[in-house]
Amino acid sequence: MFKKIIPILLAAVLLVIPIRAHADVAVGDTVATLGANLTAEQREQMLREMGATDDTMIIEVTNEEEHEFLGGIIPKAKIGTRAISSSMLTFSEEGTGIVVQTNNISWVTPEMYTNALITAGLSDASVYITAPFSVSGTAALTGIMKAFQVSTGETVDEDVVRIANEEMVTTAELGEDIGNDEANALTATIKEKIAAESPTTAAEVKTIVLNTAQELNITLTDSQVETLTDLFHRMLDLNIDWDRISNELEKAGDRISDFLQSEQGQNFLESLRDIFNRIIDAIRSFFS
């Protein structure tokens, strides 16, 4: 099921409470995480690409830390023996939400990271995830959370971070079968419904999963339904602020809407229309 995984950012975080504020960090502060197995040349490459400055806090993530937090989610052989990829966390103004960009990440999409980071409790930050060559991207979330904890001094609930990692992997796997956009929409909408309906039992969660899939015209197998039901039911037992999740997901949706209404977004949509029109013309020419 998993594509070849080159281990990337991951780290153990000591836990106590969910993230709520940015402690002593200021807007614009940055922290970079680097895989401990990067060569010296690759380290410099990553720092240049991420735009690190003399004021950027730099921390390392080891392969041992990767295994500690992905154990039980991904087979050890899939995690591998090297920590490679890097990330940059930049704190932004309150209310701006989470913005994620990726480079050389082949399996986990920016939307999957956004969804998982919202579950883990991060807010009001831009995140850039990259590697010197193509990697799957499954382990980056916990590295980002380590960056948050180290830079702010705040603690993160280990169980919440672990299940956020699991959510990201589950969504990526689901995306292989139903499409990434559909998988992202499904998991985000399920979380919004959980926030609105406050289910307490696995049966109620399963009803939300089934109804959401039907509303989005997504066909799930029995196994996929059970996997999603189990995942989100276990989330109910954790210290997760569902109102905050709903608000953060709304911010993410607003950014997409604002983009599509902007001049850049309209140009993007127009280019898509041109592409589809050329495809249709080519098909017509083929059959004429």
N, C-alpha and C positions, 0 to 999 in steps of 0.2 A: 504493500500500500504506500509506503513512504518512498519518495525519491531519495537518491543518494544524498546523505546529509553531511555537510562539512560543518563541524561544530562551530558555533559562534557564541556571541555574548551570553554569559550566564553567570549567576552568582548567587551565593546564599545570602539571604537577608534576615536579620534577626527581627522578630516580630512582636508587636504588641497591639497597635491600634491602626485603624485605616487612615490613609492620608487625607488631610483636610486643608492644610495651609502650607505656605512655602517657607515657613520659619524665617531664617535670616537671609535667604537669597533675595536678590533684587531682579527686577525685569531686565532681561538681557544677559544675565549670568549664564555661563555655559559649563557643561561638564562632559568630557569625552571618555568613552570606554574603549579600550583596545584589547584585542585577543592576545593573550600572553605568548602565543606561538608565532606571532608575526615576526618577520625578519626586520632588521633595523631599517632597511629600505622601505619595506611595506608600512612600517609605523609612520615614517615620514610622509609617505604617499597618502595614507589615511588622514593624517592630521591636516595636510594641505587641502585635501578634497573637502573635508568637513569645515574648513575655515577656522581652525583652532588658532587662538592668540596666546600671548604670554599669560593672560589672565584666566585661560581655560584650565579648570581642574582636570587632571588626567588620572584615571584609575585603570587597573588591569583586571581581566577576567580570565581565570584559569580553566583548564579542561576538567579538573576535579570539581570545581564549582558547577560546571555544566552538568556533570553526572549527578551531583547532589540534588539539583532541582528538576532535572528531566527524568530521573529514575522513576520507573513505573508508568511513565507517559510514552516514552520512546525506548525501544530496546537499546541496550548499551552499545551493541555493535553499530547501531545507526548513529549514535552520538559521536563515536569515533574517539580519537586520541589527541586532537589539536583544537585549541581555541583560536579562531581566526578573525571573525568579523568585528566591526567597530560601530559605534554610534555616537551621536552628539545630541545632548539634551539642552535646549535653550528655554529658559523660563520666560513666559509672556505675561501680558496684563490679565488681571482677573476677568473672567467672563469670556475669554477668547477660545477656550476649549483646547482640544488636542488636534494637532496638525502633523501628519506623518508623511515623510518622503523616503523612498528607498532607491538603492542602486546596487546592481549585481545580486539582487535577492530574487530567486527564481520561483519560489513556491508560495510563500506567505505574502499577501498583498498589503498595501498600505491600509486598506480598509479593515483587514483582519487585525493588524496591529492596533488600529484605533479602537476597535471593538474590545479587544482584550485589555488594552491599557485603561480604558474606561472601567471595565470590570475590576481591574486591580486597584483602582483608586486614584490614578494620576489625572491631573487636570491642569489646564492653562499652561501648555508647553508645546513647543515644536520639537519634533524628533526626526533625526536623519540617521538612517541605518544603511551601512555600506560594507563592502568587502573588496579585497584586491582582485577577486575572481568570483564567478557565480557560485552562490551557496543557496541552500533551501530557505534558511531564515527562521527555522523553528525555535531557536533558543534565544533570540534577541530580546524578547520581552523582559526576562528576568534580569538581564544585564542592564537594561534601561532602568528597571526598578532599583537596582543596586546604585546606579548613578544618582537617582533621586534621593535615596536614603543617605548616601555618603555626603552629598552636597548640602542637604537640608538638616541632617541630624535627626530626621523623623524616622519612625519605624513603620514597617509594613507587615501586615498579617501574612505569614508564610503560607497558610492554607489558601488565602485569597489569591496570592500570586501564583501558586501551583495550579489552582483551578482556572485562572486566566490563561496560563500556558496551555492547559488542556483544552480550553475553549478555542484557542487559536489553532491548535493542531486538528481538532475535530472539524472546525470550519474549513481548514485547508483540505482535509480529506474529503469532506462533503463537496467542496468546490470542484474536485476532480470528476465527480459524478454528475452534478447538476449545474455547474458553472460557478465561477467565483462571485459574480455579482449577485446571483440568486442565493448563494450560501451566506454572503454577508448580509443581505436584506433579511433573510430568514432568521438568523441568530439575533440581529439587532431588533427586529420586530418582536420576537419572542421575549426579549428582555424588557421592551417597552410594555408589553402586555402583562408581564409579571409585576412590573412596577405599578400598573394601573389596577390589576385585579387581585393582587396579594394572595396567590394560591398557598395552600399549606400542605397539600398531599401530592404524592406522585401522580395520582389519577387526575388531579386538577391541572398539574403541569402538562401531562400528556394531552389533555383536551386543548390546552393552549397551543402546543406544538402542532397538533393535527389541524386545528382551526386556522392557524397562521399559514401553514403550508397550503391549505385549500384556498385561502384568500389571495395568496401570492401565485396561485396556479402552479405550485411545485409538487411534484410527485416524489414521495419518499418511500423507501422500503421499510418493512417492519423493523429491521435491524437499525436503520437510521433513526426511526422514531424512538426506539428504545434507548439508543445512545444519547440522543438529545434530551429525552425525558430524564434519564439518569443524571446527566450533566447539570441541567438546570434545577433539578430537585435537590441535588447536593449543595447547590449555591444557596438555597433557602436557609440552610443550617449555618451559614457563615455570616460574619459581621460585614455585610454589604449594605450600603445605603442605596436602596433602589430608586428613591426620588432623585438622588444625584445622578445615577446612571441614566435615568430618563431625560434629565436636563442636558447632560453631556451629549447624548445621542441626538437630541433636538438641535444642539449647536452644530454638530457635524452635518446634519441634514440641511441646516440653514446655509452653511458654507457652500454646499453643492448647489443649492438653489440660487444663491447670490452669484456664483460663478456662471451658471447657465444664463442668468439675466445680464451679465456684464458684456462689454464689447468683445472681450476675449472669448467668453463662452459662446456668444452668438456666432463668432467667426468659426469656432470649433464645430458647432452644430451645422453651420453652412458647409464646412468642409466634409462633414459626414454625409450630408445630403448629396453633395457632388459625387462622392465615392459611390454611394448607393445608386445614383442615377447612371453612372458609368457602368456599373455592374449590370443593371437592368438593361441598358442599351446593348451591352455585349451579349447578354442572353437572347435578346430579341433578334440581334443580327445572326446569331448562331442558328436560330430556328427559322429564319426568313429565307 
